[in-house]
Amino acid sequence: MIHLTFVRHGQASFGADDYDQLSPLGQRQSEQLGKYLRQRADWQGLEWDAVVTGSLKRHQQTWDGLARGAGWTHTPTVMPELNEYDSEALIRAMKVCHRLEDPHTPEGYKQHFRALRDALRQWMDGTISPEGMPTYNDFVAGIWGVVEWAREREKTEGHTDSRVLVVSSGGPISTMVGRLLNTPPETTIELNMQIRNTALTDVMVTPRAARLVSFNHLPHLDGAAFADWITHA
Protein backbone atom coordinates (compact mmCIF):
# COMPACT_ATOMS: atom_id res chain seq x y z
CA MET A 1 0.00 0.00 0.00
CA ILE A 2 1.16 3.53 -0.79
CA HIS A 3 0.17 6.60 1.20
CA LEU A 4 0.39 9.77 -0.90
CA THR A 5 0.11 13.05 0.98
CA PHE A 6 -0.40 16.01 -1.34
CA VAL A 7 0.59 19.48 -0.10
CA ARG A 8 -0.55 22.63 -1.82
CA HIS A 9 2.24 25.20 -1.87
CA GLY A 10 2.38 28.05 0.64
CA GLN A 11 0.85 31.42 -0.10
CA ALA A 12 2.34 32.80 -3.32
CA SER A 13 2.50 36.41 -4.53
CA PHE A 14 -0.84 37.09 -6.20
CA GLY A 15 -0.80 40.44 -8.01
CA ALA A 16 3.01 40.72 -7.98
CA ASP A 17 5.15 40.80 -11.12
CA ASP A 18 6.15 37.20 -10.37
CA TYR A 19 3.37 35.16 -8.76
CA ASP A 20 5.67 32.14 -8.61
CA GLN A 21 7.30 33.15 -5.33
CA LEU A 22 6.21 32.41 -1.78
CA SER A 23 5.20 35.41 0.28
CA PRO A 24 6.73 35.78 3.76
CA LEU A 25 3.54 34.23 5.14
CA GLY A 26 3.83 31.37 2.65
CA GLN A 27 7.31 30.64 3.98
CA ARG A 28 6.02 30.59 7.56
CA GLN A 29 3.13 28.32 6.60
CA SER A 30 5.55 25.87 5.01
CA GLU A 31 7.90 25.78 7.99
CA GLN A 32 5.00 25.30 10.38
CA LEU A 33 3.76 22.37 8.31
CA GLY A 34 7.25 20.86 8.40
CA LYS A 35 7.30 21.10 12.20
CA TYR A 36 3.89 19.42 12.41
CA LEU A 37 4.81 16.61 10.01
CA ARG A 38 8.05 15.98 11.94
CA GLN A 39 6.07 15.64 15.18
CA ARG A 40 3.53 13.37 13.53
CA ALA A 41 6.26 11.17 12.08
CA ASP A 42 7.89 10.92 15.51
CA TRP A 43 4.77 9.93 17.41
CA GLN A 44 3.69 7.45 14.72
CA GLY A 45 7.19 6.04 14.31
CA LEU A 46 7.03 6.62 10.56
CA GLU A 47 9.21 8.35 7.99
CA TRP A 48 8.65 9.61 4.47
CA ASP A 49 10.12 7.22 1.93
CA ALA A 50 10.17 9.77 -0.89
CA VAL A 51 9.34 13.37 -1.76
CA VAL A 52 8.00 14.51 -5.13
CA THR A 53 7.51 18.13 -6.23
CA GLY A 54 6.48 20.04 -9.29
CA SER A 55 9.14 22.18 -10.94
CA LEU A 56 7.72 25.63 -10.10
CA LYS A 57 9.64 27.94 -7.77
CA ARG A 58 6.79 28.00 -5.27
CA HIS A 59 6.90 24.20 -5.08
CA GLN A 60 10.64 24.18 -4.39
CA GLN A 61 10.33 27.01 -1.87
CA THR A 62 7.51 25.19 -0.09
CA TRP A 63 9.64 22.06 0.11
CA ASP A 64 12.57 24.12 1.40
CA GLY A 65 10.33 25.48 4.18
CA LEU A 66 9.04 22.01 5.02
CA ALA A 67 12.58 20.66 5.18
CA ARG A 68 13.71 23.50 7.46
CA GLY A 69 10.77 22.99 9.79
CA ALA A 70 11.20 19.23 9.92
CA GLY A 71 14.98 18.94 9.68
CA TRP A 72 14.68 16.70 6.61
CA THR A 73 17.39 16.16 3.99
CA HIS A 74 15.43 14.28 1.30
CA THR A 75 16.26 15.04 -2.32
CA PRO A 76 12.91 15.44 -4.11
CA THR A 77 12.03 13.82 -7.39
CA VAL A 78 10.85 16.64 -9.67
CA MET A 79 7.82 16.00 -11.89
CA PRO A 80 6.78 18.98 -14.06
CA GLU A 81 3.47 17.18 -14.62
CA LEU A 82 2.54 18.36 -11.10
CA ASN A 83 2.77 22.02 -12.14
CA GLU A 84 -0.24 24.31 -12.08
CA TYR A 85 -2.18 25.17 -15.23
CA ASP A 86 -1.44 28.60 -16.75
CA SER A 87 -4.31 30.78 -15.53
CA GLU A 88 -3.22 33.74 -17.67
CA ALA A 89 -3.17 31.60 -20.82
CA LEU A 90 -6.62 30.27 -19.95
CA ILE A 91 -8.10 33.74 -19.53
CA ARG A 92 -6.36 35.01 -22.70
CA ALA A 93 -7.96 32.16 -24.62
CA MET A 94 -11.36 33.50 -23.55
CA LYS A 95 -10.51 36.87 -25.20
CA VAL A 96 -12.01 38.82 -22.31
CA CYS A 97 -8.83 40.40 -20.89
CA HIS A 98 -9.74 43.83 -22.28
CA ARG A 99 -12.97 43.78 -20.25
CA LEU A 100 -11.41 42.86 -16.92
CA GLU A 101 -10.59 45.40 -14.24
CA ASP A 102 -7.30 45.52 -12.32
CA PRO A 103 -7.19 42.27 -10.26
CA HIS A 104 -5.73 44.24 -7.33
CA THR A 105 -9.13 45.85 -6.79
CA PRO A 106 -11.98 43.95 -5.06
CA GLU A 107 -14.15 43.95 -8.19
CA GLY A 108 -11.20 43.07 -10.42
CA TYR A 109 -10.31 40.16 -8.14
CA LYS A 110 -13.86 38.80 -8.45
CA GLN A 111 -13.82 39.27 -12.22
CA HIS A 112 -10.51 37.43 -12.49
CA PHE A 113 -11.81 34.33 -10.77
CA ARG A 114 -15.15 34.39 -12.58
CA ALA A 115 -13.24 34.47 -15.87
CA LEU A 116 -10.92 31.71 -14.66
CA ARG A 117 -13.87 29.47 -13.75
CA ASP A 118 -15.36 29.97 -17.21
CA ALA A 119 -12.01 29.32 -18.90
CA LEU A 120 -11.39 26.16 -16.88
CA ARG A 121 -14.78 24.77 -17.85
CA GLN A 122 -14.19 25.46 -21.53
CA TRP A 123 -10.69 23.94 -21.39
CA MET A 124 -12.05 20.86 -19.68
CA ASP A 125 -14.77 20.58 -22.35
CA GLY A 126 -12.21 21.00 -25.15
CA THR A 127 -13.81 24.25 -26.34
CA ILE A 128 -10.63 26.34 -26.00
CA SER A 129 -6.97 25.44 -26.49
CA PRO A 130 -4.86 27.87 -24.40
CA GLU A 131 -1.48 28.67 -25.91
CA GLY A 132 1.35 26.58 -24.50
CA MET A 133 -0.94 24.29 -22.50
CA PRO A 134 -1.76 20.61 -22.95
CA THR A 135 -5.26 19.36 -23.53
CA TYR A 136 -7.18 18.78 -20.32
CA ASN A 137 -7.03 15.01 -20.84
CA ASP A 138 -3.25 15.18 -21.09
CA PHE A 139 -3.14 17.38 -17.99
CA VAL A 140 -5.10 14.73 -16.05
CA ALA A 141 -2.88 11.95 -17.36
CA GLY A 142 0.25 13.82 -16.31
CA ILE A 143 -1.03 14.27 -12.76
CA TRP A 144 -2.09 10.64 -12.53
CA GLY A 145 1.49 9.81 -13.44
CA VAL A 146 2.53 10.33 -9.80
CA VAL A 147 0.31 7.39 -8.83
CA GLU A 148 1.90 5.17 -11.48
CA TRP A 149 5.36 6.40 -10.50
CA ALA A 150 4.71 5.50 -6.86
CA ARG A 151 3.41 2.06 -7.82
CA GLU A 152 6.45 1.35 -9.99
CA ARG A 153 8.80 2.62 -7.28
CA GLU A 154 7.21 0.37 -4.66
CA LYS A 155 7.38 -2.65 -6.97
CA THR A 156 10.98 -1.98 -8.03
CA GLU A 157 12.32 -1.25 -4.55
CA GLY A 158 10.32 -3.95 -2.79
CA HIS A 159 8.45 -1.67 -0.39
CA THR A 160 5.19 -2.89 1.11
CA ASP A 161 3.97 0.25 2.89
CA SER A 162 5.36 3.42 1.30
CA ARG A 163 4.77 7.03 2.34
CA VAL A 164 5.30 9.70 -0.30
CA LEU A 165 4.99 13.46 0.18
CA VAL A 166 3.89 15.35 -2.94
CA VAL A 167 4.21 19.17 -3.18
CA SER A 168 2.03 20.61 -5.93
CA SER A 169 -0.67 23.21 -6.63
CA GLY A 170 -4.43 23.56 -6.27
CA GLY A 171 -5.24 22.68 -9.88
CA PRO A 172 -3.38 19.36 -9.98
CA ILE A 173 -4.57 18.36 -6.50
CA SER A 174 -8.23 19.10 -7.26
CA THR A 175 -7.84 17.28 -10.58
CA MET A 176 -6.55 14.21 -8.74
CA VAL A 177 -9.47 14.37 -6.30
CA GLY A 178 -11.91 14.87 -9.17
CA ARG A 179 -10.62 11.77 -10.92
CA LEU A 180 -10.78 9.68 -7.75
CA LEU A 181 -14.37 10.77 -7.04
CA ASN A 182 -15.46 11.00 -10.70
CA THR A 183 -16.80 14.51 -10.15
CA PRO A 184 -18.29 16.66 -12.94
CA PRO A 185 -16.20 19.58 -14.20
CA GLU A 186 -18.09 22.16 -12.14
CA THR A 187 -17.34 20.28 -8.92
CA THR A 188 -13.67 19.83 -9.77
CA ILE A 189 -13.38 23.57 -10.39
CA GLU A 190 -15.04 24.39 -7.06
CA LEU A 191 -12.73 21.95 -5.26
CA ASN A 192 -9.82 23.79 -6.88
CA MET A 193 -11.03 27.16 -5.59
CA GLN A 194 -11.41 25.82 -2.04
CA ILE A 195 -7.93 24.34 -1.53
CA ARG A 196 -6.00 26.33 1.06
CA ASN A 197 -2.28 27.05 1.12
CA THR A 198 -0.23 24.19 2.65
CA ALA A 199 -3.41 22.11 3.02
CA LEU A 200 -2.99 18.32 3.12
CA THR A 201 -4.87 15.84 0.93
CA ASP A 202 -4.30 12.12 1.53
CA VAL A 203 -4.69 9.35 -1.03
CA MET A 204 -4.29 5.60 -0.47
CA VAL A 205 -2.98 3.61 -3.43
CA THR A 206 -3.01 -0.16 -3.90
CA PRO A 207 -1.98 -2.13 -7.02
CA ARG A 208 -5.60 -2.11 -8.19
CA ALA A 209 -7.17 1.07 -6.84
CA ALA A 210 -6.64 4.55 -5.45
CA ARG A 211 -8.93 6.13 -2.87
CA LEU A 212 -9.30 9.56 -1.30
CA VAL A 213 -8.73 9.49 2.47
CA SER A 214 -8.89 13.19 3.37
CA PHE A 215 -9.03 16.54 1.61
CA ASN A 216 -7.86 20.11 2.26
CA HIS A 217 -7.12 19.90 5.98
CA LEU A 218 -4.81 22.17 8.00
CA PRO A 219 -3.93 20.39 11.26
CA HIS A 220 -0.72 22.44 11.55
CA LEU A 221 -2.72 25.70 11.64
CA ASP A 222 -5.27 24.58 14.22
CA GLY A 223 -5.38 27.21 16.94
CA ALA A 224 -6.03 30.87 17.60
CA ALA A 225 -2.38 31.77 17.03
CA PHE A 226 -2.73 30.78 13.36
CA ALA A 227 -6.15 32.27 12.64
CA ASP A 228 -4.74 34.79 10.15
CA TRP A 229 -2.39 32.26 8.51
CA ILE A 230 -5.17 30.55 6.54
CA THR A 231 -5.10 31.68 2.90
CA HIS A 232 -6.27 30.51 -0.53
CA ALA A 233 -4.12 32.34 -3.11
Secondary structure as UniProt FT lines:
FT   STRAND          2..8
FT   TURN            14..15
FT   HELIX           24..44
FT   STRAND          50..53
FT   HELIX           57..70
FT   STRAND          77..78
FT   HELIX           80..82
FT   HELIX           87..94
FT   HELIX           97..99
FT   TURN            103..104
FT   HELIX           106..125
FT   TURN            131..132
FT   HELIX           136..157
FT   STRAND          162..168
FT   HELIX           170..181
FT   HELIX           185..194
FT   TURN            197..198
FT   STRAND          200..205
FT   STRAND          210..217
FT   HELIX           219..221
FT   HELIX           224..229
//
